[in-house]
Amino acid sequence: MSFDGTWKVDRSDNYEKFLEKMGVDEEKRKLAAHDHMKLKIKQNGKQFSVHESSVFRTIEINFTLNELLEYSLADGLELVGDWKLNGAKMEGEFTRQDNKKVLKTTREIVGG
């Protein structure tokens, strides 16, 4: 399956609780709960280019599936991890560099 296209985040299940566990302060959690991030994804085999646009920032991220990626969240938090394809889903597993908590995320195209 190709993830090429422009996508809007439709929902984030338990997102505010997730952000709290990740140590994000209450004000940022409230803002993030109403942020409908937009993603423009270009895929070439295992290589991805993602243009991510939200109320917090706009950033271009380039990565290759199954290879370590260093990534910074909008608040400057550093993560290291990778993305994998699992059927029609992209699954990411990243570790915070400050406290070693693990972030797992799934992106799935529904009805696209």
N, C-alpha and C positions, 0 to 999 in steps of 0.2 A: 504494500500500500504506500502511496506517495502522500506526504504531508504538505506538498506544495500548495500555496494559497495564502489568502489573508483570512485570519480567524479572530473571533472575539471570544473571550472566555465567557462561557454561558453560566457556569456555576463552579463553586469551589466548596465541596462538602467539608463541613467542620473546620473551615478556614480560620475563623477567629480563634477557636480553641487551639488549633495547630500553631498559629502565630504566638499565642500566649506561651505554649510549651517551648517554642523556639527563643523566648526571651524578648519578644518585641513589645515595646511599651504600649499602654492602653490607647493613647491618642493615635498612634500609627496603626494599631489594629482596627480601630473604628474607621479610619480613612480607607484602609485596605479592603475592608468588608464591602465597600461600595465602589471599588475600583474594578472596572470591566476592561482588563488588559486586552490589548490588541496585539496579535502576533502575525508577522508576515514571514512565512517559512519558504525557503528554497532548499530543495533536496537534490543532491547529485550522488546517487548510490548511498554510501555510508557518510557522506559529508553533508553537513547542514549549515545554513546561514539563517539566523533568526533575528528579525528586527522586532524588538519588544518595546511597546509603548504603553505607559500607564500614567497615572496622576503623579507618580513619584519620579519617573525618569523615562528617557528614551535611550535605548542601547542596542548595539549590534553584537551578536554573539555567534562565533563560528566554532564548530566542533565536529569531531568525527565519532561515530558510534563506537562504543566499547573502548574508548581512549580517555584517560584522565583529563579533566577539564578543571581549571581554576576559575572560580566565578565569585563575583562580589554582589551581594544584595544591595538594594537601594540605600540602606543605612550604613553601608561599608563593611558589613559582616562578610568574612572570607569563607568560602566553601571549596572543597575539592571532591570530585566524584565523576560519574560518567552517566551517559544515556545509553539505553539498550532498546532494541525493538522486541516486542513480545506480541506477535500476531499483528493486530491493527492498533496497538498501543505503544507509545513511547514511555518508558519507565526510567526515571532518574533516581540515583541514590547518591547523596552528597553528605559530607561530614563537615560540620562547623569546625573551624580551626581553633577557636577560642576555648570551647568546652567539649569538643568531640561528640556532640549530639548528632544523630543521623537524621537527615531529611530525606524522605521518600516522596516522590511525586509521580503522577501518571497523567499523560496527555492523551486524549482520545478524541477522534473526530466522530461526532454523532450527527447523522443526518446530512453530512456534507458530501 
